[in-house]
Amino acid sequence: MRKVKRIVNTMKKSGGRFFGLRTKDGSSYNAQFVKETPSYVVIHDRNAGERRKFAKTSLTGLNMGEVKI
């Protein structure tokens, strides 16, 4: 849960920048943070051009420049 919290906090601090996001099912997304609820995060998927909603527990990694979680 600590890793998930670090991923979500980094996403919130991204300042509108795009970042790489990995999920438990093995998918990768070029994403931009939109909003957060207590259990979910909503991102804008740059490649598909649509919004996606993920459970926080399904997030496994994030890459944003020098930051790698």
C-alpha positions as a Markdown table, in Angstrom:
| # | Residue | x | y | z |
|---|---|---|---|---|
| 1 | Met | 0.0 | 0.0 | 0.0 |
| 2 | Arg | 2.9 | 2.3 | 0.6 |
| 3 | Lys | 4.1 | 2.0 | -3.0 |
| 4 | Val | 0.6 | 2.8 | -4.2 |
| 5 | Lys | 0.5 | 5.9 | -2.0 |
| 6 | Arg | 3.8 | 7.0 | -3.5 |
| 7 | Ile | 2.5 | 6.5 | -7.0 |
| 8 | Val | -0.7 | 8.5 | -6.4 |
| 9 | Asn | 1.1 | 11.3 | -4.6 |
| 10 | Thr | 3.6 | 11.6 | -7.5 |
| 11 | Met | 0.8 | 11.6 | -10.0 |
| 12 | Lys | -0.9 | 14.5 | -8.1 |
| 13 | Lys | 2.3 | 16.5 | -8.1 |
| 14 | Ser | 2.9 | 16.0 | -11.8 |
| 15 | Gly | 1.6 | 19.5 | -12.6 |
| 16 | Gly | -0.2 | 18.4 | -15.8 |
| 17 | Arg | 2.8 | 16.6 | -17.3 |
| 18 | Phe | 2.4 | 13.2 | -18.9 |
| 19 | Phe | 4.0 | 10.2 | -17.3 |
| 20 | Gly | 4.2 | 6.4 | -17.9 |
| 21 | Leu | 1.9 | 4.3 | -15.8 |
| 22 | Arg | 1.9 | 0.5 | -15.3 |
| 23 | Thr | -0.9 | -1.6 | -14.0 |
| 24 | Lys | -1.2 | -5.1 | -12.5 |
| 25 | Asp | -2.6 | -6.5 | -15.8 |
| 26 | Gly | 0.7 | -5.6 | -17.5 |
| 27 | Ser | -0.7 | -2.6 | -19.4 |
| 28 | Ser | 1.3 | 0.6 | -19.8 |
| 29 | Tyr | -0.2 | 4.0 | -20.4 |
| 30 | Asn | 1.1 | 7.4 | -21.4 |
| 31 | Ala | -1.1 | 9.2 | -18.9 |
| 32 | Gln | -2.0 | 12.6 | -17.4 |
| 33 | Phe | -3.6 | 12.9 | -14.0 |
| 34 | Val | -7.2 | 14.1 | -14.0 |
| 35 | Lys | -8.7 | 13.4 | -10.5 |
| 36 | Glu | -8.6 | 11.1 | -7.4 |
| 37 | Thr | -11.3 | 9.6 | -5.3 |
| 38 | Pro | -10.7 | 7.6 | -2.1 |
| 39 | Ser | -10.4 | 4.3 | -4.0 |
| 40 | Tyr | -9.8 | 5.3 | -7.7 |
| 41 | Val | -7.7 | 7.6 | -9.9 |
| 42 | Val | -8.8 | 9.0 | -13.2 |
| 43 | Ile | -6.2 | 9.6 | -15.9 |
| 44 | His | -6.2 | 10.9 | -19.5 |
| 45 | Asp | -4.7 | 8.2 | -21.8 |
| 46 | Arg | -2.7 | 10.2 | -24.3 |
| 47 | Asn | -2.5 | 7.4 | -26.9 |
| 48 | Ala | -6.1 | 6.4 | -26.9 |
| 49 | Gly | -7.4 | 10.0 | -26.3 |
| 50 | Glu | -9.8 | 9.0 | -23.6 |
| 51 | Arg | -10.2 | 9.0 | -19.8 |
| 52 | Arg | -9.6 | 5.8 | -17.8 |
| 53 | Lys | -10.4 | 5.0 | -14.2 |
| 54 | Phe | -8.2 | 2.6 | -12.2 |
| 55 | Ala | -8.5 | 1.2 | -8.7 |
| 56 | Lys | -5.5 | 2.5 | -6.7 |
| 57 | Thr | -4.6 | -1.1 | -5.8 |
| 58 | Ser | -4.1 | -2.0 | -9.5 |
| 59 | Leu | -1.2 | 0.5 | -10.0 |
| 60 | Thr | 2.2 | -1.0 | -10.0 |
| 61 | Gly | 4.7 | 1.6 | -11.4 |
| 62 | Leu | 5.2 | 5.1 | -12.6 |
| 63 | Asn | 7.9 | 6.8 | -14.7 |
| 64 | Met | 8.2 | 10.5 | -15.0 |
| 65 | Gly | 11.6 | 11.8 | -16.1 |
| 66 | Glu | 14.0 | 11.1 | -13.3 |
| 67 | Val | 11.3 | 9.7 | -11.0 |
| 68 | Lys | 10.8 | 5.9 | -11.3 |
| 69 | Ile | 8.6 | 4.1 | -8.8 |
